[in-house]
Amino acid sequence: MMAEFEILGEIKDIVTIATGRGVYIRRYLERAYGKGRWRKRKGRATVKIVDGTICEAEIHWFEAHGVGRKDFKIKRVIR
């Protein structure tokens, strides 16, 4: 599920899914945001979707030290 959304509060239960060569769009990330030790991560957060709905969702993003968290995506709504 891809939608514009706002994260409310903190992200919980953060887990690293992939690092280094396992990050399949690493070249894109390096071109767009710069070199770094890229990781794909996931976690749970309360989000507010564009239509005003507030729900708990599993979100995925990419992160590198010195660059920060980029390209957030809702993978599934939990409740």
N, CA, C and O atoms as a CHARMM CRD file, in Angstrom:
* protein
*
  316
    1    1 MET  N      0.86000  -1.18600   0.00000 PROA 1      0.00000
    2    1 MET  CA     0.00000   0.00000   0.00000 PROA 1      0.00000
    3    1 MET  C      0.89200   1.23100   0.00000 PROA 1      0.00000
    4    1 MET  O      1.66000   1.44400   0.93900 PROA 1      0.00000
    5    2 MET  N      0.79800   2.02600  -1.02600 PROA 2      0.00000
    6    2 MET  CA     1.61800   3.22500  -1.12400 PROA 2      0.00000
    7    2 MET  C      0.69600   4.42800  -0.99900 PROA 2      0.00000
    8    2 MET  O     -0.22800   4.59400  -1.79600 PROA 2      0.00000
    9    3 ALA  N      0.94400   5.25900  -0.00600 PROA 3      0.00000
   10    3 ALA  CA     0.09300   6.42500   0.19300 PROA 3      0.00000
   11    3 ALA  C      0.89900   7.51700   0.88000 PROA 3      0.00000
   12    3 ALA  O      1.89700   7.23800   1.54400 PROA 3      0.00000
   13    4 GLU  N      0.47200   8.73600   0.72100 PROA 4      0.00000
   14    4 GLU  CA     1.05900   9.83300   1.47000 PROA 4      0.00000
   15    4 GLU  C      0.55100   9.71500   2.89400 PROA 4      0.00000
   16    4 GLU  O     -0.64000   9.50400   3.12300 PROA 4      0.00000
   17    5 PHE  N      1.45700   9.85100   3.84700 PROA 5      0.00000
   18    5 PHE  CA     1.06200   9.71100   5.23800 PROA 5      0.00000
   19    5 PHE  C      2.02300  10.47300   6.14000 PROA 5      0.00000
   20    5 PHE  O      3.10200  10.88900   5.71800 PROA 5      0.00000
   21    6 GLU  N      1.60500  10.64600   7.39700 PROA 6      0.00000
   22    6 GLU  CA     2.40900  11.32400   8.39700 PROA 6      0.00000
   23    6 GLU  C      2.56700  10.37300   9.56800 PROA 6      0.00000
   24    6 GLU  O      1.59000   9.77300  10.01700 PROA 6      0.00000
   25    7 ILE  N      3.78100  10.22900  10.06700 PROA 7      0.00000
   26    7 ILE  CA     4.02900   9.35800  11.21000 PROA 7      0.00000
   27    7 ILE  C      3.75300  10.15200  12.47500 PROA 7      0.00000
   28    7 ILE  O      4.30700  11.23300  12.67500 PROA 7      0.00000
   29    8 LEU  N      2.89400   9.60800  13.32600 PROA 8      0.00000
   30    8 LEU  CA     2.55300  10.23600  14.58900 PROA 8      0.00000
   31    8 LEU  C      3.28300   9.49500  15.70500 PROA 8      0.00000
   32    8 LEU  O      3.09000   8.29000  15.86300 PROA 8      0.00000
   33    9 GLY  N      4.10000  10.17100  16.46500 PROA 9      0.00000
   34    9 GLY  CA     4.81700   9.51700  17.55700 PROA 9      0.00000
   35    9 GLY  C      6.07600   8.81300  17.06900 PROA 9      0.00000
   36    9 GLY  O      6.64200   9.16300  16.03400 PROA 9      0.00000
   37   10 GLU  N      6.50500   7.80400  17.84600 PROA 10     0.00000
   38   10 GLU  CA     7.75400   7.11200  17.53000 PROA 10     0.00000
   39   10 GLU  C      7.50400   5.79100  16.81400 PROA 10     0.00000
   40   10 GLU  O      6.40900   5.23200  16.87100 PROA 10     0.00000
   41   11 ILE  N      8.53200   5.30900  16.14600 PROA 11     0.00000
   42   11 ILE  CA     8.47600   4.02300  15.45700 PROA 11     0.00000
   43   11 ILE  C      8.94300   2.95800  16.44900 PROA 11     0.00000
   44   11 ILE  O      9.99200   3.10500  17.07500 PROA 11     0.00000
   45   12 LYS  N      8.15600   1.88200  16.59000 PROA 12     0.00000
   46   12 LYS  CA     8.45400   0.82400  17.54600 PROA 12     0.00000
   47   12 LYS  C      8.84600  -0.46100  16.81800 PROA 12     0.00000
   48   12 LYS  O      8.62300  -0.59800  15.61500 PROA 12     0.00000
   49   13 ASP  N      9.42700  -1.39000  17.55200 PROA 13     0.00000
   50   13 ASP  CA     9.77800  -2.72100  17.03700 PROA 13     0.00000
   51   13 ASP  C     10.59500  -2.63700  15.74700 PROA 13     0.00000
   52   13 ASP  O     10.27600  -3.30900  14.76700 PROA 13     0.00000
   53   14 ILE  N     11.63600  -1.82400  15.74400 PROA 14     0.00000
   54   14 ILE  CA    12.45600  -1.62500  14.55100 PROA 14     0.00000
   55   14 ILE  C     13.36100  -2.83500  14.32500 PROA 14     0.00000
   56   14 ILE  O     14.04600  -3.29200  15.24000 PROA 14     0.00000
   57   15 VAL  N     13.35400  -3.34200  13.10100 PROA 15     0.00000
   58   15 VAL  CA    14.15800  -4.49900  12.71300 PROA 15     0.00000
   59   15 VAL  C     14.85300  -4.17500  11.39400 PROA 15     0.00000
   60   15 VAL  O     14.25100  -3.57800  10.50100 PROA 15     0.00000
   61   16 THR  N     16.12900  -4.57300  11.27200 PROA 16     0.00000
   62   16 THR  CA    16.85100  -4.41500  10.01500 PROA 16     0.00000
   63   16 THR  C     16.53200  -5.60500   9.11900 PROA 16     0.00000
   64   16 THR  O     16.69600  -6.75400   9.52700 PROA 16     0.00000
   65   17 ILE  N     16.07700  -5.33100   7.90200 PROA 17     0.00000
   66   17 ILE  CA    15.71300  -6.37800   6.95000 PROA 17     0.00000
   67   17 ILE  C     16.90400  -6.72700   6.06400 PROA 17     0.00000
   68   17 ILE  O     17.15000  -7.90500   5.80400 PROA 17     0.00000
   69   18 ALA  N     17.65300  -5.71700   5.59300 PROA 18     0.00000
   70   18 ALA  CA    18.76700  -5.95300   4.67800 PROA 18     0.00000
   71   18 ALA  C     19.84700  -4.90400   4.89500 PROA 18     0.00000
   72   18 ALA  O     19.56700  -3.77800   5.30800 PROA 18     0.00000
   73   19 THR  N     21.09500  -5.29500   4.60900 PROA 19     0.00000
   74   19 THR  CA    22.22400  -4.36500   4.69200 PROA 19     0.00000
   75   19 THR  C     23.13500  -4.56800   3.48600 PROA 19     0.00000
   76   19 THR  O     23.08200  -5.60500   2.82500 PROA 19     0.00000
   77   20 GLY  N     23.96400  -3.57700   3.20800 PROA 20     0.00000
   78   20 GLY  CA    24.96800  -3.69400   2.15000 PROA 20     0.00000
   79   20 GLY  C     24.38400  -4.07400   0.80700 PROA 20     0.00000
   80   20 GLY  O     23.48000  -3.40800   0.30300 PROA 20     0.00000
   81   21 ARG  N     24.90200  -5.14400   0.22900 PROA 21     0.00000
   82   21 ARG  CA    24.44300  -5.57600  -1.09400 PROA 21     0.00000
   83   21 ARG  C     23.00500  -6.08900  -1.08600 PROA 21     0.00000
   84   21 ARG  O     22.37300  -6.16400  -2.14000 PROA 21     0.00000
   85   22 GLY  N     22.49300  -6.43400   0.06200 PROA 22     0.00000
   86   22 GLY  CA    21.10600  -6.89600   0.16800 PROA 22     0.00000
   87   22 GLY  C     20.09300  -5.79300  -0.07700 PROA 22     0.00000
   88   22 GLY  O     18.92200  -6.07700  -0.32900 PROA 22     0.00000
   89   23 VAL  N     20.52300  -4.54200  -0.00600 PROA 23     0.00000
   90   23 VAL  CA    19.64000  -3.40800  -0.29300 PROA 23     0.00000
   91   23 VAL  C     19.60700  -3.25900  -1.81000 PROA 23     0.00000
   92   23 VAL  O     20.52800  -2.70400  -2.40900 PROA 23     0.00000
   93   24 TYR  N     18.54900  -3.75400  -2.41900 PROA 24     0.00000
   94   24 TYR  CA    18.50200  -3.89500  -3.88000 PROA 24     0.00000
   95   24 TYR  C     18.48400  -2.57700  -4.63600 PROA 24     0.00000
   96   24 TYR  O     18.83500  -2.56100  -5.81600 PROA 24     0.00000
   97   25 ILE  N     18.09400  -1.47700  -4.01900 PROA 25     0.00000
   98   25 ILE  CA    18.09100  -0.18500  -4.72700 PROA 25     0.00000
   99   25 ILE  C     19.21100   0.71700  -4.21800 PROA 25     0.00000
  100   25 ILE  O     19.08200   1.94100  -4.22500 PROA 25     0.00000
  101   26 ARG  N     20.30600   0.10900  -3.77800 PROA 26     0.00000
  102   26 ARG  CA    21.42100   0.85800  -3.21000 PROA 26     0.00000
  103   26 ARG  C     21.96400   1.91900  -4.16600 PROA 26     0.00000
  104   26 ARG  O     22.28700   3.02600  -3.73700 PROA 26     0.00000
  105   27 ARG  N     22.06700   1.59300  -5.45300 PROA 27     0.00000
  106   27 ARG  CA    22.58300   2.56900  -6.43000 PROA 27     0.00000
  107   27 ARG  C     21.69500   3.80200  -6.50100 PROA 27     0.00000
  108   27 ARG  O     22.18800   4.92900  -6.51800 PROA 27     0.00000
  109   28 TYR  N     20.39500   3.58700  -6.54200 PROA 28     0.00000
  110   28 TYR  CA    19.45300   4.71400  -6.55400 PROA 28     0.00000
  111   28 TYR  C     19.63500   5.56400  -5.29700 PROA 28     0.00000
  112   28 TYR  O     19.70200   6.79000  -5.38200 PROA 28     0.00000
  113   29 LEU  N     19.71500   4.92000  -4.13300 PROA 29     0.00000
  114   29 LEU  CA    19.86000   5.64400  -2.87000 PROA 29     0.00000
  115   29 LEU  C     21.14800   6.46000  -2.84700 PROA 29     0.00000
  116   29 LEU  O     21.15200   7.60200  -2.38900 PROA 29     0.00000
  117   30 GLU  N     22.23700   5.88000  -3.33900 PROA 30     0.00000
  118   30 GLU  CA    23.51500   6.59900  -3.34900 PROA 30     0.00000
  119   30 GLU  C     23.48700   7.78800  -4.30000 PROA 30     0.00000
  120   30 GLU  O     24.05500   8.83800  -3.99900 PROA 30     0.00000
  121   31 ARG  N     22.82700   7.62900  -5.45400 PROA 31     0.00000
  122   31 ARG  CA    22.71400   8.75300  -6.39400 PROA 31     0.00000
  123   31 ARG  C     21.81700   9.85700  -5.83700 PROA 31     0.00000
  124   31 ARG  O     22.12400  11.04200  -5.96600 PROA 31     0.00000
  125   32 ALA  N     20.71800   9.46100  -5.22400 PROA 32     0.00000
  126   32 ALA  CA    19.73900  10.44000  -4.75200 PROA 32     0.00000
  127   32 ALA  C     20.16000  11.12800  -3.45300 PROA 32     0.00000
  128   32 ALA  O     19.94800  12.33100  -3.29800 PROA 32     0.00000
  129   33 TYR  N     20.75300  10.38300  -2.52100 PROA 33     0.00000
  130   33 TYR  CA    21.01300  10.90700  -1.17800 PROA 33     0.00000
  131   33 TYR  C     22.47100  10.89600  -0.75600 PROA 33     0.00000
  132   33 TYR  O     22.82400  11.54400   0.22900 PROA 33     0.00000
  133   34 GLY  N     23.32600  10.18000  -1.47100 PROA 34     0.00000
  134   34 GLY  CA    24.74400  10.12900  -1.13000 PROA 34     0.00000
  135   34 GLY  C     25.16800   8.76200  -0.62600 PROA 34     0.00000
  136   34 GLY  O     24.34100   7.91400  -0.29000 PROA 34     0.00000
  137   35 LYS  N     26.47900   8.57000  -0.58300 PROA 35     0.00000
  138   35 LYS  CA    27.03300   7.29000  -0.13600 PROA 35     0.00000
  139   35 LYS  C     26.82400   7.12900   1.36000 PROA 35     0.00000
  140   35 LYS  O     26.76500   8.10100   2.11400 PROA 35     0.00000
  141   36 GLY  N     26.71700   5.89800   1.75400 PROA 36     0.00000
  142   36 GLY  CA    26.55200   5.58900   3.16600 PROA 36     0.00000
  143   36 GLY  C     26.35700   4.09800   3.32700 PROA 36     0.00000
  144   36 GLY  O     26.27000   3.36400   2.34300 PROA 36     0.00000
  145   37 ARG  N     26.29000   3.65900   4.55100 PROA 37     0.00000
  146   37 ARG  CA    26.03700   2.24600   4.84700 PROA 37     0.00000
  147   37 ARG  C     24.51700   2.05800   4.90000 PROA 37     0.00000
  148   37 ARG  O     23.90400   2.17700   5.96100 PROA 37     0.00000
  149   38 TRP  N     23.93000   1.76700   3.75700 PROA 38     0.00000
  150   38 TRP  CA    22.47800   1.70900   3.62900 PROA 38     0.00000
  151   38 TRP  C     21.90800   0.43500   4.22300 PROA 38     0.00000
  152   38 TRP  O     22.46000  -0.65300   4.06100 PROA 38     0.00000
  153   39 ARG  N     20.77700   0.59800   4.92100 PROA 39     0.00000
  154   39 ARG  CA    20.05000  -0.51300   5.50100 PROA 39     0.00000
  155   39 ARG  C     18.57500  -0.35800   5.15500 PROA 39     0.00000
  156   39 ARG  O     18.05700   0.75800   5.10200 PROA 39     0.00000
  157   40 LYS  N     17.90100  -1.48200   4.92100 PROA 40     0.00000
  158   40 LYS  CA    16.44600  -1.46000   4.79400 PROA 40     0.00000
  159   40 LYS  C     15.90800  -1.88100   6.14400 PROA 40     0.00000
  160   40 LYS  O     16.32900  -2.89700   6.69600 PROA 40     0.00000
  161   41 ARG  N     14.96300  -1.09100   6.68900 PROA 41     0.00000
  162   41 ARG  CA    14.44400  -1.35300   8.01600 PROA 41     0.00000
  163   41 ARG  C     12.93100  -1.36200   8.00900 PROA 41     0.00000
  164   41 ARG  O     12.29900  -0.82700   7.09700 PROA 41     0.00000
  165   42 LYS  N     12.35200  -1.97400   9.03200 PROA 42     0.00000
  166   42 LYS  CA    10.90100  -1.95900   9.19100 PROA 42     0.00000
  167   42 LYS  C     10.56600  -1.75100  10.65200 PROA 42     0.00000
  168   42 LYS  O     11.37100  -2.02600  11.54200 PROA 42     0.00000
  169   43 GLY  N      9.34700  -1.25300  10.88000 PROA 43     0.00000
  170   43 GLY  CA     8.87800  -1.02200  12.23100 PROA 43     0.00000
  171   43 GLY  C      7.39000  -0.74800  12.21900 PROA 43     0.00000
  172   43 GLY  O      6.75500  -0.73000  11.16500 PROA 43     0.00000
  173   44 ARG  N      6.84100  -0.53600  13.40700 PROA 44     0.00000
  174   44 ARG  CA     5.41400  -0.23900  13.55400 PROA 44     0.00000
  175   44 ARG  C      5.25000   1.17800  14.08100 PROA 44     0.00000
  176   44 ARG  O      6.01000   1.62900  14.93800 PROA 44     0.00000
  177   45 ALA  N      4.24800   1.87100  13.55700 PROA 45     0.00000
  178   45 ALA  CA     4.00200   3.24100  13.99400 PROA 45     0.00000
  179   45 ALA  C      2.53700   3.59300  13.78100 PROA 45     0.00000
  180   45 ALA  O      1.84300   2.98700  12.96500 PROA 45     0.00000
  181   46 THR  N      2.09500   4.57100  14.52500 PROA 46     0.00000
  182   46 THR  CA     0.77900   5.13800  14.30300 PROA 46     0.00000
  183   46 THR  C      0.92700   6.17200  13.19700 PROA 46     0.00000
  184   46 THR  O      1.77800   7.05800  13.27500 PROA 46     0.00000
  185   47 VAL  N      0.09600   6.05700  12.16700 PROA 47     0.00000
  186   47 VAL  CA     0.19600   6.94900  11.01800 PROA 47     0.00000
  187   47 VAL  C     -1.14700   7.61800  10.73900 PROA 47     0.00000
  188   47 VAL  O     -2.21000   7.09000  11.06700 PROA 47     0.00000
  189   48 LYS  N     -1.06600   8.79500  10.12500 PROA 48     0.00000
  190   48 LYS  CA    -2.25600   9.50900   9.67100 PROA 48     0.00000
  191   48 LYS  C     -2.18100   9.57300   8.15600 PROA 48     0.00000
  192   48 LYS  O     -1.28100  10.19500   7.59200 PROA 48     0.00000
  193   49 ILE  N     -3.14800   8.91500   7.49800 PROA 49     0.00000
  194   49 ILE  CA    -3.19700   8.86500   6.03900 PROA 49     0.00000
  195   49 ILE  C     -3.87400  10.13400   5.52900 PROA 49     0.00000
  196   49 ILE  O     -4.57900  10.80500   6.28100 PROA 49     0.00000
  197   50 VAL  N     -3.66600  10.46200   4.27000 PROA 50     0.00000
  198   50 VAL  CA    -4.17100  11.70200   3.66700 PROA 50     0.00000
  199   50 VAL  C     -5.66400  11.92300   3.92100 PROA 50     0.00000
  200   50 VAL  O     -6.09400  13.05500   4.14300 PROA 50     0.00000
  201   51 ASP  N     -6.45200  10.85000   3.89100 PROA 51     0.00000
  202   51 ASP  CA    -7.90000  11.00200   4.08700 PROA 51     0.00000
  203   51 ASP  C     -8.28700  11.26200   5.54100 PROA 51     0.00000
  204   51 ASP  O     -9.47300  11.38700   5.84700 PROA 51     0.00000
  205   52 GLY  N     -7.29800  11.34700   6.44800 PROA 52     0.00000
  206   52 GLY  CA    -7.56500  11.65600   7.85000 PROA 52     0.00000
  207   52 GLY  C     -7.63900  10.43900   8.75700 PROA 52     0.00000
  208   52 GLY  O     -7.75500  10.58700   9.97400 PROA 52     0.00000
  209   53 THR  N     -7.57500   9.24900   8.19500 PROA 53     0.00000
  210   53 THR  CA    -7.62300   8.01700   8.97500 PROA 53     0.00000
  211   53 THR  C     -6.34700   7.86400   9.79400 PROA 53     0.00000
  212   53 THR  O     -5.24200   8.02800   9.27700 PROA 53     0.00000
  213   54 ILE  N     -6.51000   7.54800  11.07500 PROA 54     0.00000
  214   54 ILE  CA    -5.37000   7.28700  11.94500 PROA 54     0.00000
  215   54 ILE  C     -5.38500   5.80400  12.28300 PROA 54     0.00000
  216   54 ILE  O     -6.39300   5.28300  12.75900 PROA 54     0.00000
  217   55 CYS  N     -4.25600   5.11600  12.03600 PROA 55     0.00000
  218   55 CYS  CA    -4.19200   3.67900  12.27700 PROA 55     0.00000
  219   55 CYS  C     -2.76500   3.25800  12.58300 PROA 55     0.00000
  220   55 CYS  O     -1.82100   4.01800  12.36900 PROA 55     0.00000
  221   56 GLU  N     -2.61900   2.04200  13.08300 PROA 56     0.00000
  222   56 GLU  CA    -1.31600   1.43000  13.30800 PROA 56     0.00000
  223   56 GLU  C     -0.91500   0.73400  12.01100 PROA 56     0.00000
  224   56 GLU  O     -1.74000   0.05800  11.39600 PROA 56     0.00000
  225   57 ALA  N      0.33800   0.88700  11.58600 PROA 57     0.00000
  226   57 ALA  CA     0.77700   0.29900  10.32300 PROA 57     0.00000
  227   57 ALA  C      2.21800  -0.18400  10.42400 PROA 57     0.00000
  228   57 ALA  O      3.00900   0.31600  11.22300 PROA 57     0.00000
  229   58 GLU  N      2.53600  -1.17500   9.58800 PROA 58     0.00000
  230   58 GLU  CA     3.92500  -1.59800   9.42700 PROA 58     0.00000
  231   58 GLU  C      4.50400  -0.74500   8.31500 PROA 58     0.00000
  232   58 GLU  O      3.96100  -0.68200   7.21200 PROA 58     0.00000
  233   59 ILE  N      5.62500  -0.08400   8.62200 PROA 59     0.00000
  234   59 ILE  CA     6.24700   0.77600   7.62900 PROA 59     0.00000
  235   59 ILE  C      7.66500   0.28500   7.33700 PROA 59     0.00000
  236   59 ILE  O      8.32900  -0.27400   8.21000 PROA 59     0.00000
  237   60 HSD  N      8.11400   0.49700   6.11300 PROA 60     0.00000
  238   60 HSD  CA     9.46800   0.15000   5.68500 PROA 60     0.00000
  239   60 HSD  C     10.14600   1.42600   5.20700 PROA 60     0.00000
  240   60 HSD  O      9.49100   2.32500   4.68000 PROA 60     0.00000
  241   61 TRP  N     11.46300   1.50200   5.39400 PROA 61     0.00000
  242   61 TRP  CA    12.21900   2.65400   4.92800 PROA 61     0.00000
  243   61 TRP  C     13.68800   2.26100   4.75900 PROA 61     0.00000
  244   61 TRP  O     14.10100   1.16500   5.13600 PROA 61     0.00000
  245   62 PHE  N     14.46100   3.17700   4.18600 PROA 62     0.00000
  246   62 PHE  CA    15.89800   2.99600   4.02700 PROA 62     0.00000
  247   62 PHE  C     16.58900   4.01900   4.90600 PROA 62     0.00000
  248   62 PHE  O     16.08500   5.12500   5.10100 PROA 62     0.00000
  249   63 GLU  N     17.75500   3.64300   5.44000 PROA 63     0.00000
  250   63 GLU  CA    18.43800   4.49900   6.40000 PROA 63     0.00000
  251   63 GLU  C     19.94400   4.34200   6.25400 PROA 63     0.00000
  252   63 GLU  O     20.44100   3.24100   6.01900 PROA 63     0.00000
  253   64 ALA  N     20.66900   5.45500   6.39500 PROA 64     0.00000
  254   64 ALA  CA    22.14100   5.41900   6.39800 PROA 64     0.00000
  255   64 ALA  C     22.64100   6.45000   7.40700 PROA 64     0.00000
  256   64 ALA  O     22.05600   7.52100   7.56800 PROA 64     0.00000
  257   65 HSD  N     23.71900   6.10500   8.07300 PROA 65     0.00000
  258   65 HSD  CA    24.32900   7.01900   9.03700 PROA 65     0.00000
  259   65 HSD  C     24.79000   8.28600   8.31400 PROA 65     0.00000
  260   65 HSD  O     25.45000   8.21400   7.27700 PROA 65     0.00000
  261   66 GLY  N     24.44300   9.42300   8.86100 PROA 66     0.00000
  262   66 GLY  CA    24.82200  10.69000   8.25100 PROA 66     0.00000
  263   66 GLY  C     23.85700  11.17500   7.18300 PROA 66     0.00000
  264   66 GLY  O     23.90500  12.33800   6.78200 PROA 66     0.00000
  265   67 VAL  N     22.97600  10.28800   6.71800 PROA 67     0.00000
  266   67 VAL  CA    21.99700  10.65000   5.69500 PROA 67     0.00000
  267   67 VAL  C     20.60600  10.71800   6.31400 PROA 67     0.00000
  268   67 VAL  O     19.84900  11.65200   6.04800 PROA 67     0.00000
  269   68 GLY  N     20.27400   9.73500   7.13500 PROA 68     0.00000
  270   68 GLY  CA    18.97500   9.70100   7.79800 PROA 68     0.00000
  271   68 GLY  C     18.03100   8.69200   7.17500 PROA 68     0.00000
  272   68 GLY  O     18.44000   7.85300   6.37200 PROA 68     0.00000
  273   69 ARG  N     16.77800   8.77900   7.54600 PROA 69     0.00000
  274   69 ARG  CA    15.73900   7.87100   7.06500 PROA 69     0.00000
  275   69 ARG  C     15.09200   8.44000   5.80900 PROA 69     0.00000
  276   69 ARG  O     14.71000   9.60900   5.77000 PROA 69     0.00000
  277   70 LYS  N     14.97400   7.60000   4.78400 PROA 70     0.00000
  278   70 LYS  CA    14.43900   8.05100   3.49200 PROA 70     0.00000
  279   70 LYS  C     13.44500   7.03800   2.94000 PROA 70     0.00000
  280   70 LYS  O     13.48500   5.86100   3.29900 PROA 70     0.00000
  281   71 ASP  N     12.56100   7.49200   2.07500 PROA 71     0.00000
  282   71 ASP  CA    11.64700   6.65600   1.28300 PROA 71     0.00000
  283   71 ASP  C     10.75800   5.74800   2.14300 PROA 71     0.00000
  284   71 ASP  O     10.79700   4.52400   2.01500 PROA 71     0.00000
  285   72 PHE  N      9.96400   6.36300   3.01300 PROA 72     0.00000
  286   72 PHE  CA     9.02700   5.60300   3.83900 PROA 72     0.00000
  287   72 PHE  C      7.88300   5.04200   2.99200 PROA 72     0.00000
  288   72 PHE  O      7.44700   5.66800   2.02600 PROA 72     0.00000
  289   73 LYS  N      7.40600   3.86000   3.36700 PROA 73     0.00000
  290   73 LYS  CA     6.31100   3.20900   2.66300 PROA 73     0.00000
  291   73 LYS  C      5.47900   2.40600   3.66200 PROA 73     0.00000
  292   73 LYS  O      6.03100   1.71800   4.52000 PROA 73     0.00000
  293   74 ILE  N      4.15700   2.49100   3.55200 PROA 74     0.00000
  294   74 ILE  CA     3.28400   1.64300   4.35800 PROA 74     0.00000
  295   74 ILE  C      3.19400   0.29400   3.67600 PROA 74     0.00000
  296   74 ILE  O      2.82100   0.20700   2.50600 PROA 74     0.00000
  297   75 LYS  N      3.53700  -0.76900   4.40800 PROA 75     0.00000
  298   75 LYS  CA     3.45100  -2.11500   3.85400 PROA 75     0.00000
  299   75 LYS  C      2.11100  -2.75800   4.17300 PROA 75     0.00000
  300   75 LYS  O      1.52400  -3.43000   3.32400 PROA 75     0.00000
  301   76 ARG  N      1.62200  -2.55600   5.39600 PROA 76     0.00000
  302   76 ARG  CA     0.29500  -3.06500   5.73100 PROA 76     0.00000
  303   76 ARG  C     -0.25100  -2.35200   6.94300 PROA 76     0.00000
  304   76 ARG  O      0.49500  -1.91500   7.81900 PROA 76     0.00000
  305   77 VAL  N     -1.56400  -2.24200   6.97900 PROA 77     0.00000
  306   77 VAL  CA    -2.26300  -1.63400   8.10200 PROA 77     0.00000
  307   77 VAL  C     -2.53000  -2.73200   9.11500 PROA 77     0.00000
  308   77 VAL  O     -3.06600  -3.78500   8.76800 PROA 77     0.00000
  309   78 ILE  N     -2.16100  -2.49400  10.36000 PROA 78     0.00000
  310   78 ILE  CA    -2.30900  -3.51200  11.39800 PROA 78     0.00000
  311   78 ILE  C     -3.67800  -3.44700  12.03000 PROA 78     0.00000
  312   78 ILE  O     -4.31100  -4.48100  12.24400 PROA 78     0.00000
  313   79 ARG  N     -4.15300  -2.24200  12.33400 PROA 79     0.00000
  314   79 ARG  CA    -5.53500  -2.06900  12.81300 PROA 79     0.00000
  315   79 ARG  C     -6.01600  -0.68700  12.53000 PROA 79     0.00000
  316   79 ARG  O     -7.15300  -0.35000  12.85700 PROA 79     0.00000
